Amino acid sequence: MSGVAAVADRQDFSAETDRARLSGVALKAYRRLIEQWQLSGQQAAALLDVSTSTWERLKASEKTKPLSQDQMTRISALVGIYKGLHLLFADGMADDWVRLANSGPLFGRLSPIESMLKGGIPQMLEVRRYVDAVRGGL
């Protein structure tokens, strides 16, 4: 496969039809991730870049309007981190890791969650790459 074809096949969430089709599943996965990581509603909202009241509506709703490209990217990165951690560690440690202070240069003594709350999508993608690299995926 050529490099151009590989880029063209990559999911980018730009099409609203794709986002409409995937938003429900993405939110379901995100709800479970938030529960497993024991994050507060405020943290869940901030990671998704919505207000706490909007997060509470999204959390309670079975149907939702399509998430934005930005929100889908955030959820995708976080689910990738979750999956990678569960390949690396036993379930308890995999779910605790995101809340533990980390002295690695990427985290600056913050927990991965704190670093992602501070750094937004770029940091989420960096943490995803870090987890993938640690598990040998890169």
N, C-alpha and C positions, 0 to 999 in steps of 0.2 A: 504494500500500500504506500502510495506516495505521501509526502508530508502534507501536501495541500488537501488530499482526500482525508487524511487523519484529522486535520483541523476542521474540515467541513462536517465530519461525522460526530464531532464532540458535542455533547449536550451543553447548550449555553443558556437555556431558559428564555431566549428572546421572543419566541413565538407565544402569543397569549393562549393559543389552542393547546400547546404543550403544558403551559403553566396551569390552565384550567383542568386538564386531565390529571396532572400530577399533584396539585395543591392539597387535596384531601389526604392522599397517602403521605405526603411530606409532613403535613401537620400531625398526623397520627404518629409517625415516627418521632417527630420532635417532642410531642407530649410524653412519649415513653422515655425518651432520652433525658428530658428534664426530671422526670420522676426517678429514674435510675441514678442520675447524678445528684439528686437531692438539692436541686437549685430552687431558689425562691422565685416567686412570681415576678419580682422586680428584675432579677437576673435573667429569667427567661425572656421577659419583654425586651430588656436591653440587648441581649444577644440577637434577637430578631429585629431590633431597631424599631420597636413599636412602643406605644405608651402601655403602662400597666393595665389600664382599663381595656385597651384594645386586645392585649394578650388574654385577659380574662374572658372576653367575648370569643376569641379564637379558640381558647381552650375548651369552652363549654359547647361550642357549636359543632354540629355534625356536618353542616354544609357551610361553605365559605366561598367568597368570591376568589378568583385566582390571586395567588400571592404574586408579589412583584418579582422581577428578575433578581433583584438584590436579596430579597427574602429567601428565594429558592436557593441561591448561591450560599447563603449563610447556613441554611439547613443542610444542604449537601455537604459542606465542609465539616459541620459538626457531626453528622452521621458517619462520615468517613473517619473522623477521629474516634468516635465510639467503636466502630467496627475494628479499626486498627488496634485499639487498646485491648479489645477482647480477644484479639489474636495473640497479643503479647503477654497478657496477664490473666490470672484467675479472675472471675467475675468481680469479687469484692475489691481487689486492688485496681482492676480496670476502671471501676466506677469511682473509686476514691482518688485516683491519680489526678484528675482534673481539679481537685480542691486542695491538693497539697502544695505547699511552697516549693518552688523549684529553683535551684541555684544555677541552672544552665544559662548561658548567655542570652538565649532566646526569651527567657522569662524574667530575668532581672530580680530574682528572689520573690516574685509574685507566683501565685498559683496559675496554672494554665487558664483557668476561667477568668481570673482577674486580668491576666494579660490580654485575653481576647476581648473582654469588656472594654479595656482601655484602647486596644489597637484595631478593633473592628474587623472587617473582612480581610484586610491584608494579614493581620495577625492570625486569624482563623486559618487562612490558607497556609501560613508558615507553620503553625502547629500541626496541621494535617500533613504537610511534607515531612516534618520532624518525626512524627509518629510512624509514617510510612518508611522513612529511612531507617529508623531504629529497628523496625521489624524486618528490614531487608527488602522492602518493596521498591526501593529506588536504586 
